[in-house]
Amino acid sequence: MMQNKGIDNPQSVISRFENSNVLSSASVSESAIVGVQSVVEDAIATDTYIEPIDWMFDWCNEADESKVAELVLANSKSETFRLLPSKTVVSVTLLNQLLTSFESKIAEQVKLDSVDPKILASLKKFDNDAASATDSKPAKKAKGGKKGKKGRARDDDDEEFVAPKPVCGPTYLSTQQIEDEIKDLQFFIENEPKEETTLAEISELLKKELGDRYCKALDEEVRKKTMKSSKSQQKADEDTINNLYNTVILCEKGLKVFVDSIMRAQVEKHLLKTLCLDLTKATFAKLAEEHGCPFHGDNMKLDSIVSYLPKNAKQFATAIITSVTSGTSVEEFIEGYTELTDPQFTQLLVKKLDKKKERNMVFTQKQALLEQLKTERKSADLLNIACNLIFIKQQSTFLHVPGRCISSVVKLISKDFPGPQLETINTSLSGVVAELKGEGQMSDEDKQALRDLVTEVFLESRAMRRMISLTFH
């Protein structure tokens, strides 16, 4: 305005007035600033907000608004207010009250999300990304650096720090969702904003803090759910896993009895698909618990845990999964399992099978099968129990075969039977086959004859041991 009237340097003229603040487009007196300060400070003190329409000079341009805001808020404590982009001033106490109104909603959402695989996967990725961001390495320049021998640039002079990319965890609510929540609060119903952007800016300010609180609560809930078992439960889990592991070892030992390659391959694949798979599931469930993997339990997908394991353990976990899904070698499974359960990867204590433990397991299995033999009524199961008992007596190890291989087992264990015993077990096998085909049933007499056969085998073995003992004494 002064320039329009021929004054070339209006600011030099304005600056001559005492107690005035020179802006780009005008000058404002100190008393005017003080007057506005009282209005803004009153809003801060009463835990509310004040929009620029209620305190900003209407003649200010954008540059002047920033300067005026700086002057007005110069004496206010920075921790008591927040200045929004529109120059709305909001009390921190009000913001905290708004955050508190979301606490119950966050708690409800965390309960739902703590069992959601997708949410938990994003939380795990956030933790990993946040950790790796602190270890960011310098990036190399494309050109430059000092020259070394033969004119090559030295790498150590070509490095510059590149700031890590920001990492984001699971999101809670969008700005619009937060705005929809707070606009219906009693406070904003009674103190409705005059500017359309006010609620959106307040919501944007709340978004990060709400997201941080949500992620923290979710992380705490997940940690509770994946907390390590008590010592007693840990011991029980270890006993279960060790029993399965030792059973696999003894069954693998029994595999060596089968000289026919086709027969052995069938038994080996059956062992991998059953006992080895059970052992893998039980072990992976414990590894998932130790390494914070949310996918554990009966419905666990085996490959879901691999990404959570230490880098050097992943290859062994993958090898085990391949073995139990499409593998053909129990020996390879055992090798991979031994590597994966090394103390550097897990707190799970898997003990090697010694001779004493082996004898105890064989004895316990034999006694359990003898009890089943007395009461079993199903022909196929009775024959399977009888074959297992005779195999244990002959080989001092375990037998684990599919039903289709039982005839081969009968042939194997009866090769040294005398005529009556051979006839008994062959009759039992024929009876089971006929029953499965629906062509007849195994008689009670034949079932009892099979039980008696097992008893004879055990008695003969004892008599043989007694005779040997008497011979050498």
Disulfide bonds with the S-S distance in Angstrom:
none
